Amino acid sequence: MIWIQSQLLDYGIRMKKMPLYCDSESAIRIIHNPVQHSKTKHIALRYHFIKDHVEDGNIEVHFVNTTDQLADIFTKALAEPQFQRILQGL
């Protein structure tokens, strides 16, 4: 995470916490739950990486509605009105 912050500093962007926008409320609940349950023990290591950084205060996770998820423009086939609306958001 340190290398991302130093790279942002090269561009004049200063952030105390990296915002991460997620459209899964259950994933956000797992990230903020300090207790490791048997149902979450098989979750991939990369999600535990994010959880650790949230606990350390490097990342803050925000909920974004699925219809407002800007990343969908890169990952889904969208109808033209939704494509244009997301394109405006970028």
Biopython code that builds the backbone (N, CA, C, O; Angstrom):
import numpy as np
from Bio.PDB.StructureBuilder import StructureBuilder

atoms = [
    (1, "MET", "N", (0.816, -1.186, 0.000)),
    (1, "MET", "CA", (0.000, 0.000, 0.000)),
    (1, "MET", "C", (0.861, 1.252, 0.000)),
    (1, "MET", "O", (0.459, 2.295, -0.516)),
    (2, "ILE", "N", (2.026, 1.144, 0.571)),
    (2, "ILE", "CA", (2.911, 2.298, 0.645)),
    (2, "ILE", "C", (3.300, 2.766, -0.756)),
    (2, "ILE", "O", (3.361, 3.970, -1.003)),
    (3, "TRP", "N", (3.565, 1.829, -1.684)),
    (3, "TRP", "CA", (3.989, 2.228, -3.027)),
    (3, "TRP", "C", (2.887, 2.964, -3.759)),
    (3, "TRP", "O", (3.178, 3.851, -4.562)),
    (4, "ILE", "N", (1.617, 2.623, -3.508)),
    (4, "ILE", "CA", (0.508, 3.345, -4.149)),
    (4, "ILE", "C", (0.458, 4.773, -3.620)),
    (4, "ILE", "O", (0.286, 5.718, -4.390)),
    (5, "GLN", "N", (0.607, 4.930, -2.317)),
    (5, "GLN", "CA", (0.560, 6.265, -1.739)),
    (5, "GLN", "C", (1.720, 7.121, -2.230)),
    (5, "GLN", "O", (1.537, 8.312, -2.480)),
    (6, "SER", "N", (2.915, 6.537, -2.375)),
    (6, "SER", "CA", (4.048, 7.329, -2.855)),
    (6, "SER", "C", (3.871, 7.681, -4.323)),
    (6, "SER", "O", (4.287, 8.756, -4.755)),
    (7, "GLN", "N", (3.258, 6.790, -5.094)),
    (7, "GLN", "CA", (3.003, 7.097, -6.496)),
    (7, "GLN", "C", (1.975, 8.224, -6.614)),
    (7, "GLN", "O", (2.109, 9.084, -7.484)),
    (8, "LEU", "N", (0.966, 8.236, -5.767)),
    (8, "LEU", "CA", (-0.005, 9.318, -5.781)),
    (8, "LEU", "C", (0.647, 10.647, -5.405)),
    (8, "LEU", "O", (0.293, 11.693, -5.947)),
    (9, "LEU", "N", (1.590, 10.600, -4.483)),
    (9, "LEU", "CA", (2.306, 11.824, -4.108)),
    (9, "LEU", "C", (3.061, 12.412, -5.296)),
    (9, "LEU", "O", (3.203, 13.630, -5.400)),
    (10, "ASP", "N", (3.548, 11.551, -6.194)),
    (10, "ASP", "CA", (4.226, 12.025, -7.403)),
    (10, "ASP", "C", (3.291, 12.872, -8.257)),
    (10, "ASP", "O", (3.739, 13.761, -8.981)),
    (11, "TYR", "N", (1.990, 12.595, -8.170)),
    (11, "TYR", "CA", (0.993, 13.343, -8.937)),
    (11, "TYR", "C", (0.351, 14.467, -8.119)),
    (11, "TYR", "O", (-0.573, 15.128, -8.592)),
    (12, "GLY", "N", (0.830, 14.680, -6.913)),
    (12, "GLY", "CA", (0.303, 15.749, -6.074)),
    (12, "GLY", "C", (-0.984, 15.399, -5.348)),
    (12, "GLY", "O", (-1.690, 16.290, -4.875)),
    (13, "ILE", "N", (-1.297, 14.116, -5.254)),
    (13, "ILE", "CA", (-2.519, 13.671, -4.573)),
    (13, "ILE", "C", (-2.144, 13.169, -3.187)),
    (13, "ILE", "O", (-1.341, 12.246, -3.052)),
    (14, "ARG", "N", (-2.722, 13.774, -2.163)),
    (14, "ARG", "CA", (-2.433, 13.386, -0.785)),
    (14, "ARG", "C", (-3.706, 12.813, -0.146)),
    (14, "ARG", "O", (-4.741, 13.475, -0.077)),
    (15, "MET", "N", (-3.595, 11.571, 0.315)),
    (15, "MET", "CA", (-4.738, 10.901, 0.938)),
    (15, "MET", "C", (-4.263, 10.216, 2.204)),
    (15, "MET", "O", (-3.195, 9.605, 2.234)),
    (16, "LYS", "N", (-5.072, 10.327, 3.252)),
    (16, "LYS", "CA", (-4.759, 9.593, 4.477)),
    (16, "LYS", "C", (-5.262, 8.153, 4.356)),
    (16, "LYS", "O", (-4.601, 7.216, 4.803)),
    (17, "LYS", "N", (-6.434, 7.990, 3.750)),
    (17, "LYS", "CA", (-7.000, 6.658, 3.548)),
    (17, "LYS", "C", (-7.419, 6.518, 2.089)),
    (17, "LYS", "O", (-7.965, 7.452, 1.501)),
    (18, "MET", "N", (-7.165, 5.364, 1.516)),
    (18, "MET", "CA", (-7.561, 5.068, 0.160)),
    (18, "MET", "C", (-9.033, 4.678, 0.150)),
    (18, "MET", "O", (-9.415, 3.752, 0.865)),
    (19, "PRO", "N", (-9.870, 5.347, -0.629)),
    (19, "PRO", "CA", (-11.269, 4.924, -0.694)),
    (19, "PRO", "C", (-11.419, 3.713, -1.611)),
    (19, "PRO", "O", (-10.797, 3.647, -2.672)),
    (20, "LEU", "N", (-12.237, 2.769, -1.201)),
    (20, "LEU", "CA", (-12.535, 1.584, -1.990)),
    (20, "LEU", "C", (-14.047, 1.484, -2.057)),
    (20, "LEU", "O", (-14.705, 1.406, -1.020)),
    (21, "TYR", "N", (-14.607, 1.483, -3.251)),
    (21, "TYR", "CA", (-16.056, 1.448, -3.431)),
    (21, "TYR", "C", (-16.479, 0.042, -3.809)),
    (21, "TYR", "O", (-15.940, -0.550, -4.744)),
    (22, "CYS", "N", (-17.441, -0.485, -3.079)),
    (22, "CYS", "CA", (-17.866, -1.872, -3.240)),
    (22, "CYS", "C", (-19.385, -1.927, -3.321)),
    (22, "CYS", "O", (-20.072, -1.207, -2.596)),
    (23, "ASP", "N", (-19.916, -2.780, -4.203)),
    (23, "ASP", "CA", (-21.364, -2.900, -4.324)),
    (23, "ASP", "C", (-21.903, -4.148, -3.618)),
    (23, "ASP", "O", (-23.037, -4.558, -3.863)),
    (24, "SER", "N", (-21.104, -4.741, -2.757)),
    (24, "SER", "CA", (-21.530, -5.921, -2.007)),
    (24, "SER", "C", (-21.574, -5.590, -0.522)),
    (24, "SER", "O", (-20.540, -5.436, 0.128)),
    (25, "GLU", "N", (-22.791, -5.483, 0.003)),
    (25, "GLU", "CA", (-22.942, -5.174, 1.427)),
    (25, "GLU", "C", (-22.402, -6.296, 2.300)),
    (25, "GLU", "O", (-21.856, -6.033, 3.371)),
    (26, "SER", "N", (-22.545, -7.550, 1.860)),
    (26, "SER", "CA", (-22.042, -8.660, 2.672)),
    (26, "SER", "C", (-20.516, -8.636, 2.731)),
    (26, "SER", "O", (-19.941, -8.944, 3.775)),
    (27, "ALA", "N", (-19.851, -8.278, 1.638)),
    (27, "ALA", "CA", (-18.392, -8.179, 1.658)),
    (27, "ALA", "C", (-17.948, -7.075, 2.615)),
    (27, "ALA", "O", (-16.965, -7.234, 3.339)),
    (28, "ILE", "N", (-18.668, -5.966, 2.618)),
    (28, "ILE", "CA", (-18.330, -4.863, 3.521)),
    (28, "ILE", "C", (-18.516, -5.290, 4.974)),
    (28, "ILE", "O", (-17.707, -4.947, 5.836)),
    (29, "ARG", "N", (-19.591, -6.044, 5.244)),
    (29, "ARG", "CA", (-19.813, -6.522, 6.615)),
    (29, "ARG", "C", (-18.706, -7.476, 7.062)),
    (29, "ARG", "O", (-18.269, -7.427, 8.212)),
    (30, "ILE", "N", (-18.252, -8.344, 6.155)),
    (30, "ILE", "CA", (-17.168, -9.269, 6.496)),
    (30, "ILE", "C", (-15.885, -8.489, 6.784)),
    (30, "ILE", "O", (-15.151, -8.819, 7.715)),
    (31, "ILE", "N", (-15.617, -7.454, 5.982)),
    (31, "ILE", "CA", (-14.413, -6.654, 6.168)),
    (31, "ILE", "C", (-14.407, -5.980, 7.538)),
    (31, "ILE", "O", (-13.369, -5.911, 8.195)),
    (32, "HIS", "N", (-15.560, -5.487, 7.964)),
    (32, "HIS", "CA", (-15.628, -4.752, 9.228)),
    (32, "HIS", "C", (-15.852, -5.634, 10.447)),
    (32, "HIS", "O", (-15.817, -5.139, 11.574)),
    (33, "ASN", "N", (-16.081, -6.929, 10.250)),
    (33, "ASN", "CA", (-16.321, -7.839, 11.365)),
    (33, "ASN", "C", (-14.975, -8.380, 11.865)),
    (33, "ASN", "O", (-14.276, -9.071, 11.123)),
    (34, "PRO", "N", (-14.613, -8.077, 13.097)),
    (34, "PRO", "CA", (-13.315, -8.524, 13.605)),
    (34, "PRO", "C", (-13.254, -10.025, 13.903)),
    (34, "PRO", "O", (-12.166, -10.572, 14.084)),
    (35, "VAL", "N", (-14.400, -10.690, 13.956)),
    (35, "VAL", "CA", (-14.442, -12.112, 14.295)),
    (35, "VAL", "C", (-14.357, -12.941, 13.013)),
    (35, "VAL", "O", (-15.077, -12.682, 12.049)),
    (36, "GLN", "N", (-13.478, -13.931, 13.010)),
    (36, "GLN", "CA", (-13.328, -14.825, 11.864)),
    (36, "GLN", "C", (-14.263, -16.012, 12.065)),
    (36, "GLN", "O", (-14.068, -16.803, 12.988)),
    (37, "HIS", "N", (-15.273, -16.145, 11.213)),
    (37, "HIS", "CA", (-16.234, -17.238, 11.329)),
    (37, "HIS", "C", (-15.848, -18.392, 10.422)),
    (37, "HIS", "O", (-15.037, -18.229, 9.510)),
    (38, "SER", "N", (-16.428, -19.560, 10.672)),
    (38, "SER", "CA", (-16.116, -20.738, 9.861)),
    (38, "SER", "C", (-16.548, -20.530, 8.401)),
    (38, "SER", "O", (-15.960, -21.119, 7.494)),
    (39, "LYS", "N", (-17.568, -19.698, 8.173)),
    (39, "LYS", "CA", (-18.026, -19.460, 6.805)),
    (39, "LYS", "C", (-17.065, -18.576, 6.016)),
    (39, "LYS", "O", (-17.090, -18.579, 4.785)),
    (40, "THR", "N", (-16.226, -17.827, 6.707)),
    (40, "THR", "CA", (-15.313, -16.920, 6.011)),
    (40, "THR", "C", (-13.883, -17.453, 5.931)),
    (40, "THR", "O", (-13.007, -16.778, 5.392)),
    (41, "LYS", "N", (-13.634, -18.643, 6.455)),
    (41, "LYS", "CA", (-12.257, -19.132, 6.461)),
    (41, "LYS", "C", (-11.768, -19.533, 5.076)),
    (41, "LYS", "O", (-10.559, -19.623, 4.863)),
    (42, "HIS", "N", (-12.662, -19.776, 4.133)),
    (42, "HIS", "CA", (-12.256, -20.191, 2.787)),
    (42, "HIS", "C", (-12.248, -19.034, 1.793)),
    (42, "HIS", "O", (-12.095, -19.254, 0.591)),
    (43, "ILE", "N", (-12.408, -17.826, 2.272)),
    (43, "ILE", "CA", (-12.355, -16.659, 1.399)),
    (43, "ILE", "C", (-10.907, -16.446, 0.969)),
    (43, "ILE", "O", (-9.981, -16.637, 1.757)),
    (44, "ALA", "N", (-10.725, -16.053, -0.273)),
    (44, "ALA", "CA", (-9.383, -15.907, -0.844)),
    (44, "ALA", "C", (-8.517, -14.948, -0.033)),
    (44, "ALA", "O", (-9.017, -14.031, 0.618)),
    (45, "LEU", "N", (-7.243, -15.178, -0.088)),
    (45, "LEU", "CA", (-6.268, -14.394, 0.666)),
    (45, "LEU", "C", (-6.333, -12.912, 0.338)),
    (45, "LEU", "O", (-6.103, -12.082, 1.218)),
    (46, "ARG", "N", (-6.643, -12.551, -0.920)),
    (46, "ARG", "CA", (-6.664, -11.135, -1.300)),
    (46, "ARG", "C", (-7.721, -10.361, -0.519)),
    (46, "ARG", "O", (-7.543, -9.167, -0.276)),
    (47, "TYR", "N", (-8.821, -11.009, -0.119)),
    (47, "TYR", "CA", (-9.843, -10.319, 0.657)),
    (47, "TYR", "C", (-9.376, -10.096, 2.092)),
    (47, "TYR", "O", (-9.724, -9.089, 2.708)),
    (48, "HIS", "N", (-8.596, -11.023, 2.622)),
    (48, "HIS", "CA", (-8.035, -10.831, 3.947)),
    (48, "HIS", "C", (-7.002, -9.705, 3.917)),
    (48, "HIS", "O", (-6.843, -8.987, 4.904)),
    (49, "PHE", "N", (-6.304, -9.545, 2.803)),
    (49, "PHE", "CA", (-5.360, -8.453, 2.616)),
    (49, "PHE", "C", (-6.074, -7.112, 2.757)),
    (49, "PHE", "O", (-5.584, -6.212, 3.439)),
    (50, "ILE", "N", (-7.229, -6.981, 2.113)),
    (50, "ILE", "CA", (-8.002, -5.740, 2.201)),
    (50, "ILE", "C", (-8.512, -5.541, 3.622)),
    (50, "ILE", "O", (-8.467, -4.432, 4.154)),
    (51, "LYS", "N", (-8.999, -6.621, 4.235)),
    (51, "LYS", "CA", (-9.501, -6.522, 5.614)),
    (51, "LYS", "C", (-8.393, -6.035, 6.554)),
    (51, "LYS", "O", (-8.639, -5.201, 7.425)),
    (52, "ASP", "N", (-7.186, -6.552, 6.377)),
    (52, "ASP", "CA", (-6.063, -6.125, 7.219)),
    (52, "ASP", "C", (-5.766, -4.636, 7.030)),
    (52, "ASP", "O", (-5.481, -3.936, 8.001)),
    (53, "HIS", "N", (-5.829, -4.155, 5.802)),
    (53, "HIS", "CA", (-5.557, -2.743, 5.556)),
    (53, "HIS", "C", (-6.673, -1.837, 6.080)),
    (53, "HIS", "O", (-6.412, -0.704, 6.483)),
    (54, "VAL", "N", (-7.905, -2.327, 6.077)),
    (54, "VAL", "CA", (-9.005, -1.562, 6.677)),
    (54, "VAL", "C", (-8.771, -1.447, 8.179)),
    (54, "VAL", "O", (-8.951, -0.375, 8.757)),
    (55, "GLU", "N", (-8.371, -2.550, 8.811)),
    (55, "GLU", "CA", (-8.100, -2.537, 10.251)),
    (55, "GLU", "C", (-6.924, -1.619, 10.587)),
    (55, "GLU", "O", (-6.917, -0.986, 11.643)),
    (56, "ASP", "N", (-5.929, -1.541, 9.694)),
    (56, "ASP", "CA", (-4.768, -0.674, 9.924)),
    (56, "ASP", "C", (-5.069, 0.794, 9.623)),
    (56, "ASP", "O", (-4.274, 1.673, 9.957)),
    (57, "GLY", "N", (-6.212, 1.059, 8.993)),
    (57, "GLY", "CA", (-6.585, 2.437, 8.691)),
    (57, "GLY", "C", (-6.035, 2.957, 7.378)),
    (57, "GLY", "O", (-6.039, 4.166, 7.148)),
    (58, "ASN", "N", (-5.556, 2.066, 6.503)),
    (58, "ASN", "CA", (-5.030, 2.492, 5.210)),
    (58, "ASN", "C", (-6.118, 2.627, 4.152)),
    (58, "ASN", "O", (-5.990, 3.419, 3.218)),
    (59, "ILE", "N", (-7.187, 1.851, 4.301)),
    (59, "ILE", "CA", (-8.277, 1.822, 3.317)),
    (59, "ILE", "C", (-9.586, 2.067, 4.043)),
    (59, "ILE", "O", (-9.772, 1.596, 5.165)),
    (60, "GLU", "N", (-10.497, 2.804, 3.411)),
    (60, "GLU", "CA", (-11.863, 2.921, 3.917)),
    (60, "GLU", "C", (-12.798, 2.428, 2.820)),
    (60, "GLU", "O", (-12.680, 2.823, 1.660)),
    (61, "VAL", "N", (-13.725, 1.563, 3.204)),
    (61, "VAL", "CA", (-14.629, 0.925, 2.250)),
    (61, "VAL", "C", (-15.978, 1.633, 2.295)),
    (61, "VAL", "O", (-16.539, 1.865, 3.366)),
    (62, "HIS", "N", (-16.486, 1.971, 1.111)),
    (62, "HIS", "CA", (-17.773, 2.642, 0.985)),
    (62, "HIS", "C", (-18.700, 1.798, 0.114)),
    (62, "HIS", "O", (-18.267, 1.169, -0.851)),
    (63, "PHE", "N", (-19.979, 1.798, 0.473)),
    (63, "PHE", "CA", (-20.962, 1.103, -0.346)),
    (63, "PHE", "C", (-21.378, 1.996, -1.504)),
    (63, "PHE", "O", (-21.618, 3.191, -1.326)),
    (64, "VAL", "N", (-21.460, 1.413, -2.676)),
    (64, "VAL", "CA", (-21.983, 2.106, -3.844)),
    (64, "VAL", "C", (-23.011, 1.175, -4.481)),
    (64, "VAL", "O", (-22.758, -0.018, -4.649)),
    (65, "ASN", "N", (-24.156, 1.722, -4.829)),
    (65, "ASN", "CA", (-25.216, 0.943, -5.432)),
    (65, "ASN", "C", (-24.738, 0.332, -6.739)),
    (65, "ASN", "O", (-23.939, 0.942, -7.450)),
    (66, "THR", "N", (-25.213, -0.857, -7.062)),
    (66, "THR", "CA", (-24.797, -1.549, -8.279)),
    (66, "THR", "C", (-25.027, -0.698, -9.514)),
    (66, "THR", "O", (-24.222, -0.731, -10.444)),
    (67, "THR", "N", (-26.109, 0.058, -9.539)),
    (67, "THR", "CA", (-26.399, 0.880, -10.719)),
    (67, "THR", "C", (-25.439, 2.055, -10.858)),
    (67, "THR", "O", (-25.341, 2.646, -11.933)),
    (68, "ASP", "N", (-24.732, 2.400, -9.789)),
    (68, "ASP", "CA", (-23.792, 3.520, -9.812)),
    (68, "ASP", "C", (-22.333, 3.074, -9.856)),
    (68, "ASP", "O", (-21.430, 3.905, -9.751)),
    (69, "GLN", "N", (-22.095, 1.788, -10.009)),
    (69, "GLN", "CA", (-20.730, 1.256, -10.002)),
    (69, "GLN", "C", (-20.026, 1.621, -11.314)),
    (69, "GLN", "O", (-20.356, 1.077, -12.368)),
    (70, "LEU", "N", (-19.064, 2.537, -11.250)),
    (70, "LEU", "CA", (-18.378, 3.017, -12.445)),
    (70, "LEU", "C", (-17.550, 1.936, -13.120)),
    (70, "LEU", "O", (-17.329, 2.000, -14.329)),
    (71, "ALA", "N", (-17.088, 0.947, -12.370)),
    (71, "ALA", "CA", (-16.264, -0.119, -12.947)),
    (71, "ALA", "C", (-17.062, -0.985, -13.920)),
    (71, "ALA", "O", (-16.466, -1.684, -14.739)),
    (72, "ASP", "N", (-18.382, -0.956, -13.852)),
    (72, "ASP", "CA", (-19.207, -1.765, -14.748)),
    (72, "ASP", "C", (-18.972, -1.423, -16.212)),
    (72, "ASP", "O", (-19.183, -2.270, -17.080)),
    (73, "ILE", "N", (-18.546, -0.213, -16.502)),
    (73, "ILE", "CA", (-18.311, 0.186, -17.889)),
    (73, "ILE", "C", (-17.186, -0.652, -18.505)),
    (73, "ILE", "O", (-17.135, -0.825, -19.722)),
    (74, "PHE", "N", (-16.290, -1.169, -17.665)),
    (74, "PHE", "CA", (-15.165, -1.971, -18.144)),
    (74, "PHE", "C", (-15.438, -3.470, -18.086)),
    (74, "PHE", "O", (-14.730, -4.251, -18.722)),
    (75, "THR", "N", (-16.458, -3.880, -17.328)),
    (75, "THR", "CA", (-16.639, -5.309, -17.069)),
    (75, "THR", "C", (-17.951, -5.896, -17.565)),
    (75, "THR", "O", (-18.116, -7.116, -17.549)),
    (76, "LYS", "N", (-18.894, -5.057, -18.007)),
    (76, "LYS", "CA", (-20.215, -5.561, -18.399)),
    (76, "LYS", "C", (-20.677, -4.939, -19.706)),
    (76, "LYS", "O", (-20.274, -3.836, -20.075)),
    (77, "ALA", "N", (-21.529, -5.677, -20.387)),
    (77, "ALA", "CA", (-22.207, -5.109, -21.553)),
    (77, "ALA", "C", (-23.400, -4.321, -21.019)),
    (77, "ALA", "O", (-24.283, -4.888, -20.376)),
    (78, "LEU", "N", (-23.426, -3.020, -21.283)),
    (78, "LEU", "CA", (-24.460, -2.149, -20.729)),
    (78, "LEU", "C", (-25.356, -1.597, -21.834)),
    (78, "LEU", "O", (-24.936, -1.451, -22.982)),
    (79, "ALA", "N", (-26.599, -1.295, -21.461)),
    (79, "ALA", "CA", (-27.488, -0.596, -22.385)),
    (79, "ALA", "C", (-26.941, 0.815, -22.591)),
    (79, "ALA", "O", (-26.264, 1.351, -21.713)),
    (80, "GLU", "N", (-27.223, 1.407, -23.719)),
    (80, "GLU", "CA", (-26.639, 2.715, -24.044)),
    (80, "GLU", "C", (-26.929, 3.795, -22.999)),
    (80, "GLU", "O", (-26.012, 4.534, -22.641)),
    (81, "PRO", "N", (-28.172, 3.922, -22.487)),
    (81, "PRO", "CA", (-28.402, 4.970, -21.472)),
    (81, "PRO", "C", (-27.531, 4.796, -20.224)),
    (81, "PRO", "O", (-26.988, 5.768, -19.699)),
    (82, "GLN", "N", (-27.403, 3.552, -19.756)),
    (82, "GLN", "CA", (-26.573, 3.312, -18.581)),
    (82, "GLN", "C", (-25.100, 3.546, -18.914)),
    (82, "GLN", "O", (-24.360, 4.089, -18.093)),
    (83, "PHE", "N", (-24.669, 3.144, -20.106)),
    (83, "PHE", "CA", (-23.297, 3.384, -20.536)),
    (83, "PHE", "C", (-22.980, 4.868, -20.557)),
    (83, "PHE", "O", (-21.921, 5.283, -20.087)),
    (84, "GLN", "N", (-23.889, 5.672, -21.099)),
    (84, "GLN", "CA", (-23.675, 7.122, -21.181)),
    (84, "GLN", "C", (-23.640, 7.765, -19.802)),
    (84, "GLN", "O", (-22.852, 8.678, -19.556)),
    (85, "ARG", "N", (-24.510, 7.278, -18.889)),
    (85, "ARG", "CA", (-24.545, 7.836, -17.536)),
    (85, "ARG", "C", (-23.251, 7.532, -16.790)),
    (85, "ARG", "O", (-22.712, 8.398, -16.101)),
    (86, "ILE", "N", (-22.749, 6.301, -16.924)),
    (86, "ILE", "CA", (-21.504, 5.933, -16.259)),
    (86, "ILE", "C", (-20.333, 6.676, -16.894)),
    (86, "ILE", "O", (-19.413, 7.109, -16.201)),
    (87, "LEU", "N", (-20.374, 6.819, -18.210)),
    (87, "LEU", "CA", (-19.312, 7.536, -18.907)),
    (87, "LEU", "C", (-19.195, 8.979, -18.407)),
    (87, "LEU", "O", (-18.093, 9.518, -18.308)),
    (88, "GLN", "N", (-20.331, 9.596, -18.095)),
    (88, "GLN", "CA", (-20.338, 10.948, -17.535)),
    (88, "GLN", "C", (-19.672, 10.972, -16.160)),
    (88, "GLN", "O", (-19.038, 11.959, -15.786)),
    (89, "GLY", "N", (-19.822, 9.869, -15.406)),
    (89, "GLY", "CA", (-19.256, 9.784, -14.067)),
    (89, "GLY", "C", (-17.754, 9.610, -14.052)),
    (89, "GLY", "O", (-17.091, 9.917, -13.061)),
    (90, "LEU", "N", (-17.217, 9.112, -15.160)),
    (90, "LEU", "CA", (-15.755, 8.941, -15.220)),
    (90, "LEU", "C", (-15.156, 10.262, -15.483)),
    (90, "LEU", "O", (-13.934, 10.378, -15.578)),
]
sb = StructureBuilder()
sb.init_structure("model")
sb.init_model(0)
sb.init_chain("A")
sb.init_seg("    ")
for serial, (resi, resn, name, xyz) in enumerate(atoms, 1):
    if name == "N":
        sb.init_residue(resn, " ", resi, " ")
    sb.init_atom(name, np.array(xyz, "f"), 0.0, 1.0, " ", f" {name:<3s}", serial, name[0])
structure = sb.get_structure()
